[in-house]
Amino acid sequence: MISYIKGDVKAINEEGFIIETNNIGYYINSTLTSLSNIQINNEYKIYTSMQVREDDISLYGFYSKDELEMFLLLISVSSIGPKIAIGMLSSISADEIKLAIVNNDIDKLTDAKGIGKKTASRIILELVDKVKKMAIPDLDKVEKVNPVKNNDIEVAREALKNLGYMENDVARVLNELKDTDLSLEGLIKESLKRLI
């Protein structure tokens, strides 16, 4: 099992990045949150999980240990695979997911793409005891760290710049989308359509 990889980021796209260490380039599937924290040609320590399926071996990596821990918890829930877990963590922070689980907040979990009420209920049911044993963030702290709209715009701005788009073009597109109710993932996908 690969616990982490330390190396230089060589390329980034909207779903992941390539990190090079010892002359080997590893493709890492990742969240929009992690992608917004990395830049090409900088060195990072990325916390990873290798997922092996019948026809696929993939690496999933995260800028923070918290995101990795939440990813591992989410994929332990029946019917949640790595891609759904990545989608959730791209829409809602790990701390917000913890709070939603502890507070039985189904509506918050359904904010994530691909998560319906039935799946949200299952996540709460299967994870509540495990999450209660973890450090639960203070609600006020989470809201200060992640005020939904403004923070999403800033995270999207960094992610798009890291993908190589010009700052002026990014600013123009995000300005057009600033009053929409798109999630972070939706914001980046819509921006990419308009930037191409």
C-alpha positions as CSV (number, residue, x, y, z in Angstrom):
1,M,0.0,0.0,0.0
2,I,1.3,3.5,-0.9
3,S,0.6,5.8,2.1
4,Y,2.0,9.0,0.5
5,I,4.0,10.2,-2.4
6,K,6.4,13.1,-2.2
7,G,7.5,14.7,-5.5
8,D,7.0,17.4,-8.1
9,V,3.7,18.0,-9.7
10,K,4.2,17.9,-13.5
11,A,0.7,18.3,-14.9
12,I,-2.8,19.1,-13.6
13,N,-6.3,18.5,-15.2
14,E,-9.8,18.9,-13.8
15,E,-9.8,15.3,-12.3
16,G,-6.3,14.8,-11.1
17,F,-2.6,15.4,-11.6
18,I,0.8,13.7,-12.3
19,I,3.4,13.7,-9.6
20,E,6.9,12.6,-10.4
21,T,9.2,10.9,-7.9
22,N,12.4,8.9,-8.6
23,N,11.8,9.4,-12.4
24,I,8.3,7.8,-12.2
25,G,5.2,9.8,-12.9
26,Y,2.1,8.7,-11.0
27,Y,-1.4,9.8,-12.1
28,I,-3.4,10.8,-9.0
29,N,-7.2,11.1,-9.0
30,S,-8.1,14.0,-6.7
31,T,-10.7,16.4,-5.4
32,L,-11.2,20.0,-6.6
33,T,-10.2,21.1,-3.1
34,S,-6.8,19.4,-3.3
35,L,-6.2,20.5,-6.9
36,S,-6.7,24.1,-5.8
37,N,-3.8,23.7,-3.3
38,I,-1.2,22.5,-5.7
39,Q,0.8,24.1,-8.6
40,I,2.9,22.7,-11.4
41,N,6.6,22.3,-10.7
42,N,6.3,22.5,-6.9
43,E,7.0,19.7,-4.5
44,Y,4.2,18.2,-2.4
45,K,3.6,15.4,0.0
46,I,0.3,13.8,-1.2
47,Y,-1.6,11.3,1.0
48,T,-2.7,8.4,-1.1
49,S,-5.0,5.4,-1.3
50,M,-4.6,2.7,-4.0
51,Q,-7.9,1.2,-5.1
52,V,-7.8,-2.1,-6.9
53,R,-10.7,-3.4,-8.9
54,E,-11.0,-6.3,-11.3
55,D,-10.1,-4.2,-14.3
56,D,-8.4,-1.2,-12.8
57,I,-5.8,-0.1,-10.3
58,S,-6.0,3.6,-9.5
59,L,-4.3,6.0,-7.1
60,Y,-6.4,8.6,-5.2
61,G,-4.5,11.4,-3.5
62,F,-5.2,14.3,-1.2
63,Y,-3.4,17.5,-0.1
64,S,-4.5,16.9,3.5
65,K,-4.8,13.8,5.8
66,D,-8.3,14.8,6.8
67,E,-9.5,14.5,3.2
68,L,-7.8,11.1,2.9
69,E,-9.5,9.9,6.1
70,M,-12.9,11.0,5.0
71,F,-12.4,9.4,1.5
72,L,-11.6,6.1,3.2
73,L,-14.6,6.4,5.4
74,L,-16.9,7.2,2.5
75,I,-15.8,4.3,0.4
76,S,-16.4,1.9,3.3
77,V,-20.1,2.7,2.9
78,S,-22.0,0.2,0.7
79,S,-22.7,1.5,-2.8
80,I,-20.2,4.4,-2.5
81,G,-17.2,3.9,-4.8
82,P,-14.1,6.1,-5.1
83,K,-15.5,8.3,-7.8
84,I,-18.6,9.2,-5.8
85,A,-16.4,9.9,-2.7
86,I,-14.2,12.2,-4.8
87,G,-17.3,14.0,-6.1
88,M,-18.6,14.4,-2.6
89,L,-15.3,15.8,-1.3
90,S,-15.2,18.2,-4.3
91,S,-18.6,19.6,-3.4
92,I,-18.4,19.5,0.4
93,S,-15.4,19.8,2.7
94,A,-14.4,16.9,4.9
95,D,-15.3,19.0,8.0
96,E,-18.7,19.8,6.6
97,I,-19.3,16.1,5.9
98,K,-18.4,15.2,9.5
99,L,-20.8,17.8,10.9
100,A,-23.6,16.7,8.5
101,I,-23.2,13.1,9.7
102,V,-23.1,13.9,13.4
103,N,-26.1,16.3,13.0
104,N,-28.1,13.9,10.8
105,D,-28.2,16.6,8.2
106,I,-29.4,14.7,5.1
107,D,-30.0,17.9,3.1
108,K,-26.3,19.0,3.4
109,L,-25.1,15.6,2.1
110,T,-27.5,15.8,-0.8
111,D,-25.8,19.0,-1.9
112,A,-23.0,16.7,-3.3
113,K,-23.4,15.5,-6.9
114,G,-24.8,12.0,-7.2
115,I,-26.0,11.8,-3.6
116,G,-29.7,11.2,-3.1
117,K,-31.6,11.1,0.2
118,K,-31.4,7.3,0.4
119,T,-27.6,7.3,0.0
120,A,-27.2,10.3,2.4
121,S,-29.2,8.3,5.0
122,R,-27.0,5.3,4.5
123,I,-23.8,7.4,4.9
124,I,-25.1,8.8,8.2
125,L,-26.3,5.4,9.5
126,E,-23.0,3.6,8.6
127,L,-20.5,6.3,9.6
128,V,-22.1,8.2,12.6
129,D,-20.4,6.1,15.3
130,K,-17.0,6.3,13.6
131,V,-17.2,10.0,13.0
132,K,-18.2,10.7,16.6
133,K,-14.8,9.2,17.6
134,M,-13.0,11.7,15.4
135,A,-12.2,15.4,16.1
136,I,-15.4,17.2,15.2
137,P,-14.8,20.8,14.0
138,D,-16.6,23.7,15.5
139,L,-19.5,24.8,13.2
140,D,-18.5,28.5,13.4
141,K,-14.9,27.6,12.5
142,V,-16.1,25.7,9.4
143,E,-18.2,28.5,8.2
144,K,-15.4,31.0,8.6
145,V,-13.0,28.7,6.8
146,N,-15.4,27.9,4.1
147,P,-18.0,30.6,3.4
148,V,-19.7,28.8,0.6
149,K,-19.9,31.2,-2.3
150,N,-16.9,33.4,-2.0
151,N,-14.6,30.5,-1.1
152,D,-15.9,28.5,-4.1
153,I,-15.1,31.3,-6.4
154,E,-11.5,31.6,-5.0
155,V,-11.0,27.8,-5.1
156,A,-12.3,27.7,-8.7
157,R,-10.0,30.6,-9.6
158,E,-6.9,28.8,-8.3
159,A,-7.9,25.5,-9.9
160,L,-8.4,27.1,-13.3
161,K,-5.2,29.1,-13.1
162,N,-3.4,25.9,-12.1
163,L,-4.8,24.3,-15.3
164,G,-3.0,26.9,-17.3
165,Y,-5.8,29.4,-18.1
166,M,-5.0,33.1,-18.3
167,E,-5.9,35.1,-15.2
168,N,-7.9,37.6,-17.2
169,D,-10.0,34.9,-18.9
170,V,-10.6,33.1,-15.6
171,A,-11.7,36.4,-13.9
172,R,-14.1,37.2,-16.8
173,V,-15.8,33.7,-16.7
174,L,-16.0,33.6,-12.9
175,N,-17.5,37.1,-12.9
176,E,-20.2,35.8,-15.3
177,L,-21.0,32.9,-12.9
178,K,-20.7,34.7,-9.5
179,D,-24.4,35.0,-9.0
180,T,-25.4,31.4,-9.9
181,D,-26.1,28.7,-7.3
182,L,-23.6,26.3,-8.8
183,S,-21.6,24.0,-6.6
184,L,-17.8,24.2,-6.7
185,E,-17.7,21.3,-9.1
186,G,-20.4,22.8,-11.3
187,L,-18.6,26.2,-11.2
188,I,-15.4,24.7,-12.5
189,K,-17.1,22.5,-15.1
190,E,-19.2,25.5,-16.5
191,S,-16.0,27.7,-16.5
192,L,-14.1,25.1,-18.5
193,K,-16.9,25.0,-21.1
194,R,-16.7,28.8,-21.5
195,L,-12.9,28.9,-21.5
196,I,-12.5,26.3,-24.3
